[in-house]
Amino acid sequence: MWTCSLLLFWDVNECADTTTCPSRATCNNTVGSYYCTCKGGFLSSNGLMHFKGPGVTCKDVDECLDMCPLNAKCINTPGSYFCTCQPGYVSSNGWLNFTDQEVKCRDIDECVQDPSPCGPNSVCINALGSYSCGCIVGFHPNPEGSWKYGNFSCKRVPFKCKEDVIPNNKWVLLCQGGAVAGTEHVPFCSLINTTLSILDEVCANRTTAVSLQSMAERFASVLEQISTWSNLTKNETSTLVTVLLESVESTTLAALLKSSANGSQIIQTEHLDIESKVIKDECTEENVAFNLKAKGDRMNIGCSIIEASESTGATGVAFVSFVGMESVLDKSLFQDPLADSKMELKMNSHVVAGIMTGEKKDGFSDQIIYTLENLQPKQKFERPICVSWSTDLGVGRWTSSGCVVLEASEMHTVCSCNRMANLAIIMASGELTMEFSLYIISHVGMIISLVCLVLAIATFLLCRAIRNHNTYLHLHLCVCLFLAKILFLTSVDKTDNQVGCAIIAGFLHYLFLACFFWMLIEAMMLFLMVRNLKVVNYFSSRNIKMLYLCAFAYGVPGLVVLISASVQPQGYGMHNLCWLNTETGFIWSFLGPVCAIILINSILLSWTLCILKQKLSSVNAEVSTLKNTRLLTFKAFAQLFILGCSWVLGIFQIGPVASVMAYLFTIINSLQGAFIFLIHCLLSRQVREEYWRWITRKTKARSQSQTSGILLLSIPSTSKTG
């Protein structure tokens, strides 16, 4: 009975045989039977989920019919799939392959790549899944390359033609179309068409030699009509200037580049001067530079710049000066924050143009030097600005970027640029009417101080009643201050000679430092005198030798100037002032010691006032002592101005109180000599008594002289008679 039961419940596992179900299927054993199911991503050939028996297979399901997002392609794999974005797109989750249906394929902006896929001097235009390349104005696509293959490049055109000068300008296109919209644009279109017709003639015959003389005369005819430019709108004037400058440059380049051209030339007309030079073998030697002149203006360009210009054919440079154009290019065409301020701006030079063959026009390591003649003498309160004509924003404007003022004299302004430029000088003056007023205040204050210093020096030398070691301190300070102020007043703007200007700056550096070191000594002696009030002449009691003080006050500034000149000799002298260079940090060779002395003097004076306060509170006996101490207190307060502590006002010339601090700084420091005369002479009882003796002595001598004369006249004359 047990044997029958075991035989009855024994089951055979058909799935033990791996061939029971087809490939890519799973076998499932049941009691007395089995069934097959296809794996994920596969479907049975008879369409049933569970099947068995021969002849049924598992076929792959193609999930790629609708599983991937837009702009993606689906790759089917046995039993599965994955998506990948098409070229020019990237998945939103950042994965190359994905199956998540929430992922999207987004366009890649190839144009934001650095460097640009189109290369230098190009314009990249993004499109869905792709991009296209173009060239900036003045460049054409290199026919040897194509952006589709990743080797797109732009090649500079030897000289611009009409389509390159000012592309897509609506007014130029309108004028070229022949149908002017309104009579108000007729003068503008006439000038534009005349200018472009000259350029068209040059571009039509690219192999024919260009007569630069005849072209210059035709351009001069456009400049002769400068009086009509004032009737043009701002944008019309800007467009006309751009077209004229570009056309003159292209015509000059064509004359330089064509082998049969006349080579080096000097063209002179009433409204336009051009000097051009073809470079042959001159640049074989080192440090060679060329000076080109036109209408009193000059350009200096070195061979290093010409070699860096990447000129492949004929090599040449030219310099052009335009007459009259400056009269219509006012401050409204100045692209700078200064144009919106209350500063008065005016053109003060001819417009000039530097022209050179070659691919490269800017970003040179060496500088191109332009010397422009001032149309009106530069005033002391005026500041020159080197500006160049720029069309980067689509419209022509003057911009101060790329060029800096190197030197500025009464009749000339020297500009240093790292590129070839259309250049001019704009003179700025009257910044918020403050610069000129400070100039007047400082000069009037210094003249008053110089007069007071002369009187103080004479008093210290001639007044025997006050002659002591303290007086000698005052005398040395007055002499140094007088020399520094007189040199500053007469020579700080003598920038014509660079070496002379550097020498003046060096002397000013030394004299002002010597003044501050004498101020330091005065502060120390005042502190010691107040601390020892019973000792009236502290020098006599302590036997401090004057020779040591002189060695300190004159020697240390000399050492500072000597070290500064040895480390950075070019730090002395700027383009507009004979003073220490403020752009390279060299000014700290003066400000460093001065700040330290101001800090020490402030501490000593504060300490002095604290001692005086204690003395005043303890004085209750002699009124005379009280009066003397109060006078000493007033003098101690006045030392704030005498000992240079007021220079700290220069630090606070920021924010809303900047103008107030500037006026206080200028007034107080320009009158330092007057403060010295007031405190040490007029407020000194001994000096006043000496002044009175001098006055009464002269009056008495005059009266005695007059009395003697009267007596002599009253004596009767006698004669001997025989």
C-alpha positions in Angstrom: 0.0 0.0 0.0 2.8 2.5 0.8 4.5 1.6 -2.5 1.5 2.5 -4.5 1.2 5.8 -2.8 4.8 6.8 -3.6 4.4 5.9 -7.2 1.1 7.8 -7.4 2.6 11.1 -6.1 6.0 11.1 -7.9 6.2 14.1 -10.4 8.6 14.4 -13.3 10.3 17.9 -13.7 10.1 18.6 -17.5 12.1 21.8 -17.0 15.2 19.9 -16.1 15.6 19.5 -19.9 17.0 22.8 -21.2 15.5 22.1 -24.6 11.9 21.9 -23.3 11.4 25.6 -23.9 12.9 27.7 -26.8 15.7 30.2 -26.3 14.9 33.5 -24.6 12.1 31.7 -22.7 11.7 30.6 -19.1 10.4 27.1 -18.2 7.9 26.8 -15.3 7.3 23.3 -13.9 3.8 22.4 -12.6 2.4 19.2 -11.1 2.3 16.7 -13.9 3.1 19.4 -16.5 4.9 22.6 -17.4 4.6 25.8 -19.4 6.9 28.3 -21.1 6.9 32.1 -20.9 9.1 34.5 -23.0 11.6 36.7 -21.2 11.1 40.5 -20.9 11.5 42.2 -24.2 10.4 39.1 -26.2 7.0 37.8 -27.4 5.9 34.2 -28.3 5.4 33.4 -32.0 1.8 32.2 -31.3 0.9 35.3 -29.3 0.2 33.4 -26.0 1.8 34.3 -22.7 2.0 30.7 -21.6 2.8 28.0 -24.2 4.4 24.6 -24.6 5.1 22.3 -27.3 7.5 22.4 -30.3 7.4 25.0 -33.0 6.8 28.1 -30.7 9.7 30.6 -30.5 10.3 33.9 -28.6 10.8 36.9 -30.9 12.4 40.2 -29.9 10.0 43.1 -29.3 11.0 46.3 -31.1 10.6 48.9 -28.4 11.9 51.7 -30.6 8.6 52.5 -32.2 7.6 55.1 -29.6 9.9 54.9 -26.6 12.4 57.8 -27.2 11.8 61.6 -27.0 12.0 64.1 -29.8 15.5 64.6 -31.4 16.7 61.3 -30.1 17.3 58.0 -31.8 16.4 54.6 -30.4 18.8 51.6 -30.5 17.0 48.3 -30.1 18.9 45.5 -28.4 17.9 41.9 -27.7 15.3 42.1 -25.1 15.8 45.8 -24.4 16.6 49.2 -25.9 18.2 52.6 -25.2 17.9 56.1 -26.4 20.7 58.5 -27.4 20.3 62.2 -28.4 21.1 63.1 -32.0 24.2 65.1 -32.8 23.8 68.7 -31.7 21.6 67.8 -28.7 22.3 66.6 -25.2 20.1 64.7 -22.7 18.6 66.6 -19.8 20.1 64.2 -17.3 23.5 64.4 -18.8 23.8 60.7 -19.7 24.8 59.5 -23.1 22.4 56.5 -23.2 19.1 56.5 -21.3 15.7 54.7 -21.1 13.8 57.1 -18.8 11.0 58.6 -20.8 11.0 61.8 -18.7 14.4 62.7 -20.2 14.5 65.3 -23.0 17.0 66.1 -25.7 18.0 69.8 -25.6 19.9 71.8 -28.2 23.6 72.4 -27.6 24.6 76.0 -28.2 27.9 75.4 -29.9 28.5 79.2 -30.2 29.1 79.6 -26.4 32.1 77.3 -26.5 35.5 78.9 -25.9 37.3 79.0 -28.2 34.6 79.4 -30.8 34.1 76.5 -33.2 34.3 79.0 -36.1 37.7 80.3 -35.2 39.0 83.9 -34.8 37.4 86.9 -36.5 34.2 84.9 -37.1 30.5 85.1 -36.2 28.9 81.9 -34.9 25.1 81.5 -35.4 23.4 78.8 -33.4 20.6 76.6 -34.9 18.6 73.6 -33.6 21.0 70.7 -33.6 23.7 72.7 -35.5 25.4 76.0 -36.1 26.7 78.1 -38.9 29.7 80.4 -39.3 30.3 83.7 -40.9 33.0 86.4 -40.8 33.1 89.8 -39.2 33.4 93.0 -41.2 36.7 93.2 -43.0 37.1 89.4 -43.3 35.9 86.8 -45.8 35.6 83.0 -45.5 38.7 81.2 -46.5 37.8 79.2 -49.5 40.1 76.4 -48.4 38.0 75.5 -45.4 34.4 74.7 -44.6 32.6 74.9 -41.2 30.9 71.6 -41.9 34.2 69.9 -41.5 35.3 71.9 -38.5 38.0 73.8 -40.3 36.2 77.1 -41.0 38.5 80.2 -41.0 38.2 83.8 -41.9 40.8 85.7 -43.9 41.2 89.5 -43.7 40.5 91.2 -47.0 43.5 93.3 -48.1 41.3 96.4 -48.2 37.6 96.9 -47.7 35.1 97.5 -50.5 31.6 99.0 -50.2 30.0 95.8 -48.9 32.6 95.6 -46.1 32.7 99.3 -45.0 29.4 99.5 -43.1 27.2 96.5 -43.9 23.5 96.4 -43.4 23.2 100.1 -42.5 19.7 101.1 -43.5 20.6 104.7 -44.5 23.5 103.6 -46.7 21.4 100.9 -48.3 18.6 103.5 -48.9 21.0 105.9 -50.5 22.5 103.1 -52.7 19.0 102.1 -53.7 18.5 105.4 -55.5 15.2 106.3 -53.9 15.8 108.7 -51.0 12.9 108.7 -48.4 12.4 112.5 -48.1 14.3 115.5 -49.1 15.9 115.9 -45.7 18.2 112.9 -46.5 19.4 114.3 -49.8 22.6 116.0 -48.4 23.6 112.9 -46.5 23.1 110.6 -49.4 25.0 112.9 -51.7 28.0 112.8 -49.4 27.7 109.1 -48.9 27.4 108.3 -52.6 30.4 110.6 -53.5 32.6 108.8 -50.9 31.6 105.3 -51.9 32.0 106.0 -55.6 35.7 106.7 -55.0 35.9 103.3 -53.2 34.0 101.6 -55.9 36.5 102.8 -58.5 39.4 101.4 -56.5 37.7 98.0 -55.9 36.6 97.7 -59.6 40.2 97.5 -60.8 42.1 95.5 -58.1 45.1 95.1 -60.3 45.4 98.7 -61.5 47.7 101.1 -59.7 45.9 103.7 -57.5 46.7 107.3 -57.9 46.7 108.4 -54.2 47.0 112.0 -55.2 43.8 112.1 -57.2 41.9 110.0 -54.6 43.0 112.3 -51.8 41.8 115.3 -53.8 38.4 113.7 -54.3 38.1 112.9 -50.6 39.1 116.4 -49.8 36.1 117.6 -51.8 33.9 115.8 -49.3 35.6 117.5 -46.5 35.2 120.9 -48.2 31.5 120.5 -47.6 32.0 120.1 -43.8 29.7 123.1 -43.2 26.7 121.1 -44.4 27.5 118.3 -42.0 26.0 120.3 -39.1 22.5 119.8 -40.7 22.8 116.0 -40.4 21.4 114.0 -37.6 23.6 112.3 -35.0 23.4 108.9 -36.6 23.9 110.3 -40.1 27.0 112.1 -39.0 28.3 109.0 -37.3 27.6 106.9 -40.4 29.3 109.4 -42.7 32.4 109.7 -40.6 32.7 105.9 -40.5 32.3 105.6 -44.3 34.8 108.3 -45.0 37.5 107.0 -42.5 37.1 103.4 -43.9 37.1 104.6 -47.5 40.3 106.6 -47.0 42.0 103.6 -45.3 41.0 101.2 -48.0 42.1 103.5 -50.8 45.5 104.1 -49.1 45.9 100.3 -48.5 45.2 99.7 -52.2 47.9 102.2 -53.1 50.4 100.4 -50.8 49.5 96.9 -51.8 49.6 97.2 -55.6 53.1 96.5 -56.8 53.0 99.2 -59.5 52.0 101.9 -57.1 54.2 104.9 -56.5 55.5 103.6 -53.2 56.3 106.2 -50.6 54.4 109.4 -51.1 53.5 112.7 -49.4 50.1 114.0 -50.4 49.1 117.5 -49.2 45.8 119.2 -49.8 43.9 121.9 -47.9 41.7 119.4 -46.0 43.7 116.2 -46.1 47.3 115.2 -45.8 48.7 111.7 -46.3 52.2 110.3 -45.9 52.7 106.7 -46.9 55.8 104.6 -46.9 56.4 101.2 -48.5 58.7 99.1 -46.3 61.4 97.1 -48.1 64.6 96.3 -46.4 64.6 98.9 -43.7 63.5 96.5 -40.9 66.5 94.2 -41.2 68.2 96.3 -38.5 67.1 96.3 -34.9 65.2 99.1 -33.1 64.2 100.8 -36.4 61.2 103.1 -36.2 59.4 105.3 -38.8 58.1 108.8 -38.2 55.3 109.9 -40.5 53.9 113.5 -40.5 50.7 115.1 -41.7 49.3 118.6 -40.9 51.6 119.1 -37.8 50.6 115.7 -36.4 53.1 112.7 -36.2 53.0 108.9 -35.8 55.9 106.9 -34.7 55.8 103.1 -35.4 58.5 100.5 -34.9 59.6 97.6 -37.0 58.5 95.2 -34.3 54.9 96.3 -34.9 55.2 96.1 -38.7 56.6 92.6 -38.4 53.9 91.5 -36.0 51.2 92.7 -38.5 51.5 89.4 -40.5 51.7 91.2 -43.8 52.1 88.7 -46.6 52.5 90.8 -49.7 53.8 94.3 -50.0 54.3 96.0 -46.6 53.6 99.6 -45.9 52.3 102.2 -43.4 50.6 105.5 -43.8 49.5 108.4 -41.7 46.5 110.6 -42.5 45.3 113.9 -40.9 41.9 115.3 -41.7 41.1 119.0 -41.3 37.7 120.3 -40.3 36.1 116.9 -39.3 36.7 117.7 -35.6 34.3 120.6 -35.8 31.2 118.4 -36.2 32.3 115.5 -33.9 31.1 117.0 -30.5 30.8 115.3 -27.1 27.5 113.7 -28.1 29.6 111.2 -30.0 31.8 110.4 -27.0 31.1 106.9 -25.7 32.2 107.4 -22.1 30.6 108.2 -18.7 32.3 111.6 -18.8 30.0 112.6 -21.7 27.0 112.5 -19.3 28.7 114.5 -16.6 28.9 118.3 -16.2 32.4 118.3 -17.5 33.0 120.5 -20.5 34.4 118.5 -23.4 35.8 119.9 -26.7 37.7 118.5 -29.6 41.2 120.0 -29.6 43.0 118.2 -32.5 42.6 117.2 -36.0 41.3 113.6 -36.6 44.2 111.4 -37.6 44.4 107.8 -38.9 47.1 105.2 -38.7 47.1 102.7 -41.5 49.1 99.5 -42.0 49.0 96.5 -44.2 48.7 93.0 -42.8 46.3 90.8 -41.0 46.8 92.1 -37.4 45.6 95.6 -36.5 45.5 95.6 -32.7 46.8 93.9 -29.6 50.4 94.7 -30.2 52.9 94.3 -27.4 54.8 97.4 -28.4 53.1 100.8 -28.5 52.4 103.1 -31.5 53.0 106.8 -30.5 50.8 109.5 -31.9 51.8 113.2 -31.3 48.9 115.4 -32.0 49.0 119.2 -32.2 46.6 121.0 -29.9 44.3 123.3 -31.9 44.1 125.6 -28.9 46.8 125.8 -26.2 46.1 123.5 -23.3 45.1 125.3 -20.1 46.4 124.1 -16.7 43.0 123.1 -15.5 42.3 121.1 -18.7 42.8 117.3 -19.0 43.4 115.7 -22.4 41.8 112.4 -23.3 43.0 110.3 -26.3 40.0 108.9 -28.1 39.7 106.5 -31.0 36.8 106.0 -33.4 35.1 102.6 -32.7 32.2 100.8 -34.5 32.0 97.9 -32.1 28.5 98.7 -31.1 27.2 99.0 -34.6 27.5 102.9 -34.6 30.6 105.0 -34.7 31.5 106.6 -31.4 34.6 108.1 -29.8 36.0 105.8 -27.1 38.9 106.2 -24.7 39.8 102.5 -24.5 43.0 101.3 -26.1 45.0 104.6 -26.0 46.4 106.6 -23.1 48.0 110.0 -22.7 51.7 109.7 -22.5 52.6 113.4 -22.3 50.7 116.6 -22.5 52.2 120.0 -23.1 50.7 123.4 -23.9 50.9 122.8 -27.7 51.0 119.0 -28.1 49.5 115.8 -26.7 51.2 112.4 -27.0 49.1 109.3 -27.1 50.3 105.7 -26.8 48.1 103.0 -28.4 48.5 99.3 -28.8 46.7 99.3 -32.2 46.3 101.2 -35.4 43.5 103.8 -34.8 41.5 106.7 -36.0 42.5 109.1 -33.3 41.7 112.6 -31.8 42.2 114.6 -28.6 39.2 115.6 -26.5 40.0 118.2 -23.9 38.0 117.9 -20.6 37.7 120.8 -18.2 35.6 122.1 -15.3 34.6 118.8 -13.8 31.6 119.7 -11.7 33.1 123.2 -11.6 35.3 121.9 -8.8 38.6 121.2 -10.4 39.1 124.8 -11.5 38.0 126.3 -8.1 40.4 124.0 -6.2 43.1 125.1 -8.6 42.4 128.8 -7.8 42.1 128.2 -4.1 45.4 126.2 -3.9 47.3 128.8 -5.9 46.0 131.8 -3.9 46.6 129.9 -0.6 50.2 129.0 -1.6 51.0 132.6 -2.6 49.7 133.8 0.8 51.8 131.1 2.4 54.9 132.1 0.5 54.5 135.7 1.6 54.0 134.6 5.3 57.0 132.2 5.1 59.2 135.0 3.9 58.1 137.2 6.8 58.6 134.3 9.2 62.1 133.5 7.9 63.0 137.1 8.2 61.6 137.2 11.8 63.5 134.1 12.9 66.8 135.4 11.5 66.5 139.1 12.7 64.6 138.9 15.9 67.3 138.4 18.6 64.7 138.3 21.4 63.3 134.9 20.4 66.5 133.4 18.9 67.0 129.9 20.4 67.0 126.3 19.4 63.2 126.2 19.0 63.5 129.1 16.6 66.0 127.2 14.5 63.5 124.3 14.2 60.9 126.7 12.9 63.4 128.3 10.5 64.4 125.0 8.9 60.7 124.0 8.5 59.9 127.4 6.9 62.8 127.2 4.5 61.9 123.6 3.3 58.3 124.5 3.0 59.1 127.7 1.1 61.3 125.9 -1.4 58.8 123.1 -1.9 55.9 125.4 -2.5 57.8 127.8 -4.8 59.0 124.8 -6.9 55.5 123.3 -7.0 53.9 126.6 -8.0 56.3 127.3 -10.8 57.4 124.0 -12.2 54.9 121.1 -11.4 53.4 121.4 -14.9 56.6 121.7 -16.9 56.2 118.4 -18.6 57.7 119.3 -22.0 61.1 117.8 -21.2 60.8 114.3 -19.7 64.2 114.3 -18.0 63.7 117.8 -16.6 60.2 116.9 -15.3 61.7 113.8 -13.6 64.3 116.0 -11.9 61.6 118.4 -10.7 59.6 115.5 -9.3 62.6 114.2 -7.5 63.3 117.6 -5.8 59.6 117.9 -4.8 59.7 114.4 -3.4 62.8 115.3 -1.3 61.6 118.8 -0.2 58.2 117.7 0.9 59.6 114.7 2.8 62.1 117.0 4.5 59.2 119.2 5.6 57.4 116.3 7.1 60.5 115.1 9.0 61.0 118.7 10.4 57.3 118.5 11.4 58.0 115.2 13.2 60.9 116.9 15.1 58.7 119.8 16.1 56.0 117.5 17.4 58.5 115.6 19.5 60.0 118.8 20.9 56.6 120.2 21.7 55.7 117.0 23.6 58.9 117.1 25.6 58.5 120.8 26.4 55.0 120.4 27.6 55.9 117.3 29.7 58.6 119.4 31.3 56.8 122.8 31.6 59.3 124.0 34.1 62.1 123.8 31.6 61.3 126.6 29.1 64.2 125.8 26.8 64.3 122.1 26.6 67.2 122.1 24.2 69.5 124.0 26.6 68.6 121.7 29.5 69.1 118.5 27.5 71.9 119.7 25.2 70.3 118.2 22.1 72.7 119.1 19.3 71.2 120.8 16.3 73.6 119.0 14.0 72.1 115.6 14.8 68.6 116.9 14.1 69.7 118.4 10.7 71.3 115.1 9.8 68.1 113.2 10.6 65.7 115.7 8.9 67.7 116.1 5.7 69.5 112.8 5.6 66.5 110.3 5.8 64.5 112.0 3.0 67.6 112.0 0.9 68.1 108.3 1.5 64.4 107.6 0.7 64.7 109.5 -2.6 67.9 107.8 -3.5 66.5 104.3 -2.9 63.3 105.1 -4.8 65.2 106.5 -7.8 67.5 103.5 -7.9 64.6 100.9 -7.7 62.2 102.7 -10.1 63.7 105.8 -11.9 60.7 105.9 -14.3 58.4 106.6 -11.3 59.4 110.3 -11.4 57.2 112.4 -13.7 53.8 111.8 -15.3 52.3 113.0 -18.6 50.5 115.9 -16.9 52.4 116.6 -13.7 56.0 116.6 -12.6 55.2 114.4 -9.6 55.4 110.8 -8.5 53.7 108.2 -10.7 50.3 107.2 -9.2 49.6 104.3 -11.5 52.5 102.0 -10.6 52.3 102.4 -6.8 55.5 104.5 -6.8 53.5 107.2 -5.0 53.8 105.1 -1.8 57.5 106.1 -1.6 56.1 109.4 -0.5 52.8 108.4 1.1 54.4 105.7 3.3 56.7 107.9 5.3 54.1 110.7 5.4 51.4 108.4 6.8 53.8 107.2 9.4 54.7 110.7 10.4 51.1 111.9 10.5 50.2 108.9 12.8 53.2 109.6 15.1 52.4 113.4 15.2 48.8 112.7 16.0 49.7 110.5 18.9 52.2 113.0 20.3 49.8 115.9 19.9 47.0 113.9 21.6 49.3 113.0 24.4 50.4 116.7 24.7 46.8 117.8 25.0 46.2 115.3 27.8 49.2 116.6 29.7 48.0 120.2 29.2 44.5 119.2 30.5 46.1 117.8 33.7 48.2 120.9 34.1 45.2 123.2 33.7 43.3 121.4 36.4 46.1 121.6 38.8 46.9 125.3 38.2 45.2 127.4 41.0 47.9 129.8 42.0 49.4 132.3 39.5 47.1 133.8 36.9 50.1 134.4 34.6 50.9 130.8 34.7 47.3 130.0 33.8 47.3 132.4 30.9 50.6 131.0 29.6 49.3 127.4 29.8 46.1 128.4 28.0 48.1 130.0 25.2 50.2 126.9 25.1 47.0 124.8 24.8 45.8 127.0 21.8 49.1 126.6 20.1 49.1 122.9 20.6 45.7 122.7 18.9 47.0 124.9 16.1 49.9 122.5 15.7 47.4 120.1 14.0 47.6 122.4 10.9 51.3 123.3 11.3 52.6 119.7 11.7 50.8 118.2 8.7 48.1 116.3 10.6 45.4 117.9 8.4 46.8 115.9 5.4 44.7 113.0 6.8 41.7 114.9 5.2 42.9 113.5 1.9 42.0 110.0 3.0 38.3 111.0 3.5 37.8 112.3 -0.1 35.3 109.5 -0.8 31.5 109.3 -0.9 29.1 112.2 -0.4 31.6 114.2 1.7 34.4 114.0 -0.9 33.9 117.6 -2.2 33.8 119.1 1.3 37.0 117.2 2.3 38.7 118.3 -0.9 38.0 121.9 -0.2 39.1 121.6 3.5 42.3 119.7 2.4 43.2 122.3 -0.2 42.5 125.4 2.0 44.2 124.2 5.1 47.3 122.7 3.5 47.8 125.6 1.1 47.8 128.0 4.0 50.3 126.1 6.2 52.8 128.9 5.9 50.2 131.4 7.0 49.5 129.2 10.1 53.2 129.1 11.0 53.5 132.9 10.8 50.4 133.4 12.9 51.3 131.0 15.7 55.1 131.5 15.9 55.3 135.2 15.1 52.0 137.2 15.5 50.9 135.3 18.7 54.3 135.6 20.3 54.5 138.6 22.7 58.3 138.9 22.3 57.9 139.0 18.5 55.2 141.6 18.7 57.3 143.7 21.0 60.2 143.4 18.6 58.0 144.4 15.7 56.9 147.4 17.7 60.4 148.4 18.5 61.3 148.2 14.8 58.3 150.4 13.9 58.9 153.0 16.6 62.7 153.0 15.9 62.1 153.8 12.2 59.4 156.4 13.2 61.7 158.0 15.7 64.6 158.0 13.3 62.5 159.6 10.7 61.2 162.3 13.1 64.7 163.0 14.3 65.9 163.3 10.7 63.1 165.7 10.0 63.9 167.7 13.2 67.5 168.0 12.3 66.7 169.2 8.9 64.4 171.9 10.4 67.1 173.0 12.9 69.7 173.2 10.1 67.4 175.4 8.1 66.7 177.7 11.1 70.4 178.5 11.8 71.2 181.9 10.2 74.0 182.0 7.8 77.1 184.2 8.8 79.9 185.5 6.8 83.2 187.1 7.6 83.8 190.6 6.7 87.0 192.3 6.6 
